[in-house]
Every structure is written in C-alpha cells, then in structure tokens.
Amino acid sequence: MSDIRLQIAIKEESVHLFKRCIRKLLESTFILRDKDEKLYQFVSRESNRQDISEYLRMIGFDVILEEKTGVCMLTASEEDADTVGLKRANVVTFSTLQYHLLLVLWKIYLENLGYSEGNFVTKGDLIDKIKSYDVQLTRTELTAAFRLFKKYSLINFNDDEEGEDMKIQLYPSLQFGWNLLQFQTVVREYLKEETEEAGALEEEIPSEEFEEEEE
C-alpha cells in the first residue's frame, strides 16, 4: 500500500470557506448553487476544488461538479471504490416508500422547470400528486421523509410553516439521490402492480362481450 501524502496550500483568507465546504459535503453530500451560493462559488473554482478533492481523497471521497444543474456532490473516490468499508460510507439507504416519494418529487420538479425562478410545490399539491400515484403515506412517514430529504439537500422548507400552503423547494440534487439497485427494485414493483391491475381488468370483462362487439 502506497504512502498517503497531502500536498495542499490554502490561503489564509480561504481557510474558513474551505472548512465549511468540507463539513457541508460530509454532512449533507451536496453543495447547491440555489441554496449555498457562496460555498458553491468557492468549490466551483478549479484550484479550490482540486484542494478539496485532495483532502477528501485522504478518507476515500472525492467531489463531482455538475455546472449545468449547479450541483457539487460528494462521491466515493475511484481509488477506493472496491475498498471494504469505504464503498458505501456516504450512501443513505432510503425505504421503498421514500423512494416512491422521491419519484413523485422528481416528476414534479421536471414538470415545474422553466416556469418561474426556483422550483416549488405546496404541501397540499404534493399530497394530491402522491394520492394520484396511489402512494400510501401516513402523516408521520411523510414528515420523516421531508426531514431526511431536507438534511441531504434534496428539498428545503421552513420548519415554522405548516398546513397545505407550506412551500417546498425542490432542488436539482433530487436526480442524484438514487441508489441504482434500489431504484430498479422500486420500478419493478410499479411495473408488477400495473401488470396485475391490467390482468385483473381483463378477467372482469367476459370474452363473450368482445365477440358480440365484433359481430
């Protein structure tokens, strides 16, 4: 195993922002242009990002910048991708129900793109959309999901607001909040449910009715 050597030089005036970026990434995975503009501008400079990457690689992480969407994200370092104990160190496992909700939030985000500055949905409209997709959530489950998604900078809302008029901001980081294997499992569940529903409908309609219509 090769020696680990850290060779970075942070200017005194940049030390505070450097520390904040590191802590923000470790705490919530994302730094967003729409939420943390000052930190995002700092990490978007190539020299600063190289220093941050160099530091994070010491503990098995790296950073990726998606300039188009304004998202900087923490990721496992390619050098340690297969190292036991590090590969999934920054991966949060959402419940199947939370993945269903993520799918709904991402669809709403896409539907709202380009209509106004920021991407928002009211809690009431979100609940209606959830019901339209037949996702069964209790109030407790919805609140827990909201808090978890907010912690990891997927959405944002004012903790002091309540009721159906509460505004929820949707962030582009929603598209990166997936674990591929679990996402595939959720999709298969949806496809299975749709197939079963279609089969049930066919069984309910006697074949004789189709024959009579053809005549």
TARACOR-V720952 format. One record per backbone hydrogen bond with DSSP energy under -1.0 kcal/mol. CO is the residue of the C=O (numbers start at 1). NH is the residue of the N-H. If there is no record, write none. Layout:
<<CO	NH> <CO	NH>>
This chain:
<<11	14> <14	18> <15	19> <16	20> <17	21> <18	22> <19	23> <20	24> <21	25> <22	26> <23	27> <24	28> <25	29> <28	30> <29	74> <31	72> <32	36> <36	40> <37	41> <38	42> <39	43> <40	44> <45	49> <46	50> <47	51> <48	52> <49	53> <50	54> <51	55> <52	56> <53	57> <55	58> <56	59> <56	61> <57	60> <60	77> <62	75> <64	73> <66	70> <66	71> <70	33> <71	66> <72	31> <73	64> <75	62> <77	80> <78	81> <80	83> <83	86> <83	87> <86	89> <88	91> <95	99> <96	100> <97	101> <98	102> <99	103> <100	104> <101	105> <102	106> <103	107> <104	108> <105	109> <106	110> <107	111> <108	112> <112	115> <119	170> <121	168> <122	126> <123	127> <124	128> <125	129> <126	130> <127	131> <128	132> <129	133> <130	135> <131	134> <138	142> <139	143> <140	144> <141	145> <142	146> <143	147> <144	148> <145	149> <146	150> <147	151> <148	152> <149	154> <150	153> <154	171> <156	169> <158	161> <163	166> <164	124> <166	123> <168	121> <169	156> <171	174> <172	175> <173	176> <174	177> <179	183> <180	184> <181	185> <182	186> <183	187> <184	188> <185	189> <186	190> <187	191> <188	192> <189	193> <190	194> <191	195> <192	196> <193	197> <194	198> <195	199> <196	200> <197	201> <198	202> <199	203> <200	204> <201	205> <206	209> <207	211> <208	212> <209	213> <210	214> <211	215>>
